[in-house]
């Protein structure tokens, strides 16, 4: 019974952790900022929206871009060691041989980040801002002289 209860608690804790999301402010200035999303995207986005509203004011921000960004590199190192021992048939002599094998790999570390702007001034085209000014119509060609 106790075993089933502890197993249920462990599984429940893991499921709760998997459903968590967090937003971490990377940078903020007067114009906007950058927020990193971790874990569950929906939950992290909710928290990011709260952070942006706190910084810029409710409904006074525009997400300019979001996606995976390179943030550095990760290096993974693995080293395996093997020892081989041999003893002579009569048991008087023994020898040991040790072999070490190393492997190292480096990859680009990434994180999901969103860039936002405060106010409507930085709104991307098609994001509800004012339309771009219309170009003037082309000038009419000059009239031909009379008599031709």
C-alpha positions in Angstrom: 0.0 0.0 0.0 2.8 2.4 0.9 4.6 1.5 -2.2 1.6 2.3 -4.4 1.1 5.7 -2.6 4.8 6.7 -3.1 4.7 5.6 -6.7 1.6 7.7 -7.3 3.2 10.7 -5.7 6.3 10.4 -7.9 4.3 10.0 -11.1 2.0 12.9 -10.1 5.0 15.1 -9.3 6.7 14.3 -12.6 3.5 15.1 -14.5 3.1 18.4 -12.7 6.7 19.4 -13.5 6.2 18.5 -17.2 3.1 20.8 -17.3 5.0 23.8 -15.9 6.2 26.6 -17.9 8.2 29.7 -17.0 9.1 33.1 -18.6 12.4 34.6 -17.7 13.1 38.3 -18.5 16.4 38.5 -20.4 16.4 42.2 -21.3 14.2 45.3 -20.9 14.5 48.9 -21.9 12.2 51.8 -22.8 11.3 50.4 -26.2 10.6 46.7 -25.2 12.6 43.6 -24.3 13.4 40.0 -24.6 11.8 37.1 -22.7 12.9 33.5 -22.7 10.2 30.8 -22.5 11.0 27.5 -20.7 8.9 24.3 -20.3 5.2 24.2 -21.4 4.9 26.9 -24.1 1.3 27.9 -23.2 2.0 28.4 -19.5 5.2 30.2 -20.3 3.4 32.5 -22.7 0.8 33.4 -20.1 3.6 34.4 -17.7 5.4 36.3 -20.5 2.2 38.2 -21.3 2.0 39.3 -17.7 5.6 40.4 -17.7 5.1 42.4 -20.9 1.9 44.0 -19.5 3.7 44.9 -16.3 6.5 46.5 -18.3 4.5 48.3 -21.1 0.9 48.5 -19.7 -2.0 46.2 -20.5 -2.5 45.7 -24.2 0.3 48.2 -25.0 2.9 45.8 -26.4 3.5 43.9 -29.6 5.4 40.6 -30.0 7.9 41.5 -32.8 9.4 38.0 -33.2 9.8 34.7 -31.4 11.6 31.5 -32.0 14.7 29.4 -31.2 17.9 31.5 -30.8 21.5 30.4 -30.3 22.6 31.3 -26.8 26.0 29.6 -26.7 27.5 26.1 -26.8 27.3 23.0 -24.8 30.3 20.6 -24.5 29.8 17.0 -23.6 32.8 14.9 -22.5 32.8 11.2 -21.9 35.7 9.1 -20.8 35.7 5.3 -20.6 38.4 3.3 -18.8 38.9 -0.5 -19.2 41.3 -2.6 -17.3 42.5 -6.1 -18.4 44.3 -8.4 -15.9 46.2 -11.5 -16.8 47.8 -14.1 -14.6 50.3 -16.8 -15.7 49.2 -20.4 -15.6 51.3 -21.1 -12.5 49.9 -18.0 -10.8 53.4 -16.4 -10.2 53.1 -13.5 -12.6 50.3 -11.1 -13.3 49.9 -8.1 -15.5 47.4 -5.3 -15.8 46.6 -3.2 -18.9 44.5 -0.1 -18.7 42.9 1.6 -21.7 41.2 5.0 -21.6 38.9 6.2 -24.4 37.7 9.8 -24.6 35.0 11.4 -26.6 34.0 15.1 -26.7 31.3 16.8 -28.7 30.1 20.4 -28.9 26.7 21.7 -30.0 25.0 25.0 -30.3 22.7 25.6 -27.3 19.4 27.2 -28.1 16.5 28.7 -26.2 13.0 29.9 -27.2 12.9 33.7 -26.9 10.4 36.4 -27.8 11.2 40.0 -28.6 8.5 42.6 -27.9 8.0 46.3 -28.3 6.1 48.6 -26.0 3.4 50.8 -27.6 2.1 50.8 -31.2 5.2 52.6 -32.6 7.1 49.3 -33.2 4.1 47.3 -34.5 5.0 45.1 -37.5 3.2 45.6 -40.8 -0.2 43.9 -40.7 -0.4 44.0 -36.9 -3.2 46.5 -36.7 -1.1 49.7 -37.0 -1.9 52.5 -39.5 -1.5 51.6 -43.1 1.6 52.9 -45.0 1.0 56.1 -46.9 -0.3 55.7 -50.4 2.0 56.5 -53.3 0.9 59.5 -55.5 -0.6 58.6 -58.9 1.8 58.7 -61.9 1.9 62.1 -63.7 -0.1 62.3 -67.0 2.1 62.4 -70.2 2.5 65.8 -71.8 -0.1 66.7 -74.5 0.9 66.5 -78.1 1.2 69.8 -79.9 -1.9 70.8 -82.1 -1.8 70.2 -85.8 -0.3 66.8 -85.8 
